[in-house]
Amino acid sequence: MSKASNNPPSGGPKYQPLFDNVLVKPLEPEQITASGIVLPDTVKEKPQVGQVMAVGPGVYDDGKLVPMQVKVGQKVLYKKWGGNEVKVGREEWMILEQKDILAIVE
């Protein structure tokens, strides 16, 4: 089981995901396009890239523990409408199932 530095900025509760769940802090997308246009909040898309803050121990399949593929600190690409939003301190983070993570971003 991976422990994380998932301490919220305000010193609130710590979260340790269960099973194959992953706690992800969404990263803000670029606010200026390549041509220098500043995007207003109304046209910004929901972030799909985030940093893994905590990882559950995995899930059992046929009596064997299936290990987690992601680790704390990695950047990941996840499904646009996957997971559940949770309030961590004053920020909105996501709890996703491992299957909702599409790729590790390097």
Secondary structure, DSSP 8 states (H G I E B T S, - for coil): --------TTS-------TTEEEEEE----SB-TTS-B--GGG-----EEEEEEE---EEETTEEE--S--TT-EEEE-TT-SEEEEETTEEEEEEEGGGEEEEE-
